[in-house]
Amino acid sequence: MLTTIAIILIVLWLLGFVGFHILGGFIHILLVIAIILFLIRVIRGENPLK
Protein backbone atom coordinates (compact mmCIF):
# COMPACT_ATOMS: atom_id res chain seq x y z
CA MET A 1 0.00 0.00 0.00
CA LEU A 2 2.70 2.49 0.97
CA THR A 3 4.79 1.46 -2.01
CA THR A 4 1.89 2.24 -4.33
CA ILE A 5 1.49 5.65 -2.74
CA ALA A 6 5.25 6.26 -3.00
CA ILE A 7 5.26 5.35 -6.71
CA ILE A 8 2.29 7.64 -7.39
CA LEU A 9 3.99 10.47 -5.52
CA ILE A 10 7.24 9.98 -7.43
CA VAL A 11 5.37 10.11 -10.75
CA LEU A 12 3.51 13.25 -9.65
CA TRP A 13 6.79 14.76 -8.49
CA LEU A 14 8.37 14.08 -11.87
CA LEU A 15 5.39 15.68 -13.63
CA GLY A 16 5.63 18.67 -11.33
CA PHE A 17 9.36 18.93 -11.82
CA VAL A 18 9.01 18.93 -15.60
CA GLY A 19 5.95 21.03 -16.25
CA PHE A 20 3.85 22.20 -13.33
CA HIS A 21 5.95 24.73 -11.46
CA ILE A 22 2.99 25.95 -9.43
CA LEU A 23 2.40 22.56 -7.78
CA GLY A 24 6.09 21.70 -7.62
CA GLY A 25 6.55 22.72 -3.99
CA PHE A 26 3.53 20.71 -2.84
CA ILE A 27 4.64 17.64 -4.78
CA HIS A 28 8.13 17.89 -3.27
CA ILE A 29 6.58 17.87 0.20
CA LEU A 30 4.55 14.78 -0.71
CA LEU A 31 7.70 13.09 -2.01
CA VAL A 32 9.51 13.76 1.26
CA ILE A 33 6.57 12.25 3.17
CA ALA A 34 6.67 9.17 0.92
CA ILE A 35 10.40 8.72 1.54
CA ILE A 36 9.90 9.06 5.30
CA LEU A 37 7.15 6.41 5.23
CA PHE A 38 9.41 4.14 3.18
CA LEU A 39 12.24 4.55 5.70
CA ILE A 40 9.88 3.81 8.61
CA ARG A 41 8.93 0.52 6.94
CA VAL A 42 12.61 -0.36 6.48
CA ILE A 43 13.45 0.49 10.10
CA ARG A 44 10.52 -1.63 11.36
CA GLY A 45 11.86 -4.57 9.35
CA GLU A 46 8.88 -4.78 7.03
CA ASN A 47 9.26 -5.45 3.33
CA PRO A 48 9.32 -1.93 1.85
CA LEU A 49 8.47 -3.17 -1.64
CA LYS A 50 5.31 -5.05 -0.72
Buried (B, 14 or more C-beta within 10 A) or exposed (E): EBBEBBEEBBEBBEEBEEEEEEBBEEBBEBBEEBEEBBEEBEEEEEEBEE
